[in-house]
């Protein structure tokens, strides 16, 4: 590649970016299931909610909402997206 990046590295970076975007959409789609717990912990319909990805497993993702002391498992419809192969 003219940038000096390897094609494999560029493809990996593109896949990771796609994965992050898909995870963000999944969190937003599943937010309704989290809201009762967040409201019980002080969420008052603020327009922005901070979420932190804390763990990735073959079954899904763990996301923490640190401002409310709450964490949830997030699943992806259709399962895991870009499976990584061991190097």
C-alpha positions as CSV (number, residue, x, y, z in Angstrom):
1,X,0.0,0.0,0.0
2,X,1.3,3.5,-0.8
3,X,0.8,4.6,2.8
4,X,3.4,2.0,4.0
5,X,0.7,0.0,5.9
6,X,0.4,-3.7,5.1
7,X,-2.8,-4.8,3.5
8,X,-3.4,-7.3,6.3
9,X,-3.0,-4.5,9.0
10,X,-5.3,-2.2,7.0
11,X,-7.9,-5.0,6.6
12,X,-7.7,-5.8,10.3
13,X,-8.2,-2.1,11.3
14,X,-11.2,-1.8,8.9
15,X,-12.7,-4.9,10.5
16,X,-12.2,-3.6,14.0
17,X,-13.8,-0.3,13.1
18,X,-16.8,-2.1,11.7
19,X,-17.0,-4.3,14.8
20,X,-17.0,-1.2,17.1
21,X,-19.7,0.5,15.0
22,X,-21.9,-2.7,15.2
23,X,-21.4,-3.0,18.9
24,X,-22.4,0.6,19.4
25,X,-25.6,0.0,17.4
26,X,-26.3,-3.1,19.4
27,X,-26.0,-1.3,22.7
28,X,-28.3,1.4,21.5
29,X,-30.8,-1.2,20.3
30,X,-30.8,-3.0,23.7
31,X,-30.8,0.2,25.8
32,X,-34.5,-0.1,26.5
33,X,-33.8,-3.3,28.4
34,X,-31.1,-1.5,30.5
35,X,-33.2,1.6,31.3
36,X,-35.2,0.3,34.3
37,X,-32.0,-0.6,36.0
38,X,-30.3,2.6,35.1
39,X,-33.3,4.6,36.3
40,X,-33.2,2.8,39.6
41,X,-29.6,3.8,39.9
42,X,-30.2,7.5,39.3
43,X,-30.6,8.0,35.5
44,X,-32.9,10.9,34.9
45,X,-33.3,10.8,31.1
46,X,-30.1,12.7,30.4
47,X,-29.4,12.9,26.7
48,X,-26.0,11.2,26.9
49,X,-25.1,8.0,28.7
50,X,-21.5,6.9,29.2
51,X,-20.9,3.2,28.5
52,X,-17.6,1.4,28.7
53,X,-16.7,-1.9,27.1
54,X,-15.2,-3.9,29.9
55,X,-15.0,-7.5,28.5
56,X,-15.2,-9.4,25.3
57,X,-16.1,-13.1,25.3
58,X,-17.2,-15.5,22.6
59,X,-20.7,-15.2,24.0
60,X,-20.9,-11.4,23.9
61,X,-19.7,-8.2,25.5
62,X,-19.9,-6.7,29.0
63,X,-20.7,-3.1,29.1
64,X,-20.5,-0.9,32.2
65,X,-22.4,2.3,32.8
66,X,-20.0,3.8,35.4
67,X,-22.2,6.8,36.3
68,X,-24.9,4.4,37.5
69,X,-22.8,1.6,38.9
70,X,-24.5,-0.9,36.5
71,X,-23.2,-3.4,34.0
72,X,-24.9,-5.6,31.4
73,X,-24.2,-8.3,28.9
74,X,-24.7,-7.2,25.3
75,X,-25.5,-9.7,22.7
76,X,-25.2,-9.4,18.9
77,X,-28.0,-10.6,16.7
78,X,-26.5,-13.1,14.4
79,X,-23.6,-13.8,16.8
80,X,-20.1,-12.6,16.8
81,X,-19.1,-10.6,13.8
82,X,-15.4,-10.7,12.7
83,X,-13.9,-13.7,14.5
84,X,-10.3,-13.4,15.2
85,X,-8.0,-16.3,14.3
86,X,-5.0,-16.9,16.6
87,X,-1.7,-15.5,15.1
